[in-house]
Amino acid sequence: MSAMFAVYHGPDGLRHIGNRVHNATVILAEGLKKAGHRMDMKHFYDTLYFWPKNGQAEIVNKAMKKKINFRYYSDGHIGIALDETVEREDMRDLLQVIGSPATLEQICEEIGPHPTAAIESTPFRRTSDFLTHPVFNRFQSETNIVRYMKQLENKDLSLVHSMIPLGSCTMKLNSTTEMMPCSWPEFANIHPFVPLEQTEGYAEMFKELEEDLCEITGYDKISFQPNSGAQGEYAGLRAIMAYLNAIDQKQRTVCLIPTSAHGTNPASAQMAGMKIQPINVDRNGAIDMKHLKVMVEKHKDTLACMMITYPSTNGVFDKDIREICELIHEYGGQVYLDGANMNAQVGICRPADYGSDVSHLNLHKTFCIPHGGGGPGMGPIGVRKHLAPYLPTHPVIPPYGTTGPEAKSFGVVSAAPFGSSAILPISWAYIRMMGAEGLRQASEAAILNANYMSRRLDGYYKTLYKNEEGMVAHEFILDCRDFKKSANVEVMDIAKRLQDYGFHSPTTSWPVVGTLMIEPTESEDKDELDRFCDALIAIRKEINDIEEGRSDSKINPLKMSPHCQKTVISSNWDLPYSREVAAFPLPYLKTGTKFWPSVSRIDDIFGDQNIVCTCPPMSLYESPFIEVLSEKEKVSQ
């Protein structure tokens, strides 16, 4: 939205908006002076900070009557910030609330079109051009901007085209009904710092969603502050460290992490001040219990916690999960369960019941908040009772339960007290509409779908990890490494070729290099699962053609994929296979729903090694004030 805001308004529009906001602030500043309030700041843009002459109470009462919220600081200051939504009537109300003796019209006439307090009269005035790229100067009408957005949309393969089988991402359906409340002004137009008495509806939703998530996970308390899974990890680990410090166990700083963990696990532990020690996995992708016991014994006096994902990122339920949790607790540590794979647990098992102390919950995965393209995400953390006092707080609006003598919060992890609260109605609605039975069925369907696909692909691809019964969890890993030897086909060749079949690639080369991790979710029916399996089977046959010499090892449908429309309809076709094989390899692609990739093959390795920056050179960002400051420093010395 921010990008399209800039594209639509362009530099001229943004400059107009900026001037409008600043001019309104200049007028209000003049009104504050005339009212006798003290404002120490000389320069400002859209925010004013002042001492009220008669204290805060008088202005608080007037503002409440006008239904206006200001920022009231504990030291007696008041803060007012304006934006482009402020209209003339709002300005009149503001001047009346602060007690200005002059009207809006009188102040405007007095300061004139070029007031001395404006930024344009100072050295801070911007003189350089900005947003010079053509994209910011072409779409300044609504007709053009909607056409441009549609052009961009047409380049995106999404759930409206086909399943998105990204392993560990849970790209499930985000239903319209769940997302509708996000556009309601009662949720969308409330500032995160408004007084709590003005957000009773939000409070009720927080309470009900917390109760639901606690019931689902077995935890005792939820913090909605973290904005992502990684931020949730950090918050949960900080809570563990704060708890250990409080019980005089400051020496406990070691965090055990399986080698199959999400990359954010060790990163979060490092940021939380922990020392990471890796734990091996066995041939079935589960925790190597012998190695775990050795490491626990080795670090028995310094063990802080173990981070574990369940089901594992290798796509299996670890049968020793309860024993693992008991072992860590026996040696004085805490258990952090990565909630990324909660979509396989809801209604079936609860982390707290089998021994976990804290988890983050990816609401943008399991609980249907859309993700991709940068968010927004939500990674609330659930904790057991002994960790609850250490959950994140906030200096402006302390979240519920983080105040009082029992509160011992480690601090803050997000700018807003309840994170991206405007999207929480999605998860609230999802849980309420599904109900207990529906949530369990969703988890069961997700696991069933993954196992069906794994079995159907047997004989064509090897599922790398299965449990002792030959089953997988809600996702599974296909081993594609042997194709490199037999046909010189890389896993990325398969990923690119899937675009010709109308599918987004599964997760490639993670957690194992040369593999595909597939997560179908519960949102897809059998027809869609079969369509994806048909595509992978057809690609396996194309690999077989290379292996047996029927296709060239360098110029073949996999190595030349994806085939974009421009290439296929070109009058010059010199490839040793037909256009039909290139773009329409299976019958379902001829129904008019063909998705065309925007570009043909890109050399990924070359691109990674030869970075091309389309941004202005760094020299253009050099501040002209550096030399001035340097001269002043020389003089002062």
ABEGO torsion letter per residue (X at the ends): XAAAAAAAAEAAAAAAAAAAAAAAAAAAAAAAAAAGBBBABABBAABBBBBBAAEAAAAAAAAAAAGBBBBBBAAGBBBBBBBAABBAAAAAAAAAAAGBABBAAAAAAAAEABBAABAAABAABBABBBGABAAAAABABAAAAAAAAAAAAAABBBAAABBBABBGAGBBBBBAAAAAAAABAAAAABBAABBAAAAAAAAAAAAAAAAAAAAAAGBABBBAABABAAAAAAAAAAAAAAAAAAAGAAABABBBBBAABBAAAAAAAAAAGBBBBBBBBBAAGBBBAAAAAAAAAAAAAABABBBBBOBBAAGBBBAAAAAAAAAAAAAGBBBBBBAAAAAAABGABBAAAAGBABBBBBAABAAGBBBEGGOBBBBBBBBBAAAAAABBBBAABBBBGABEAABABAEBABABAAEBAAAAAAAAAAAAAAEAAAAAAAAAAAAAAAAAAAAAABGABBBABBBAAGBBBABBBBBAAAAAAAAGBBAAAAAAAAAAAGBBBBBBGOABBGBBBBBAEAABBAAAAAAAAAAAAAAAAAAAAAAAGABBAABBAAAAOBBBAAAAABABBABABBAAAAABABAAAAAGABBBBABBBBBAAAAAABBBBABBBAAAABBAAAAAAAAAAAAAX
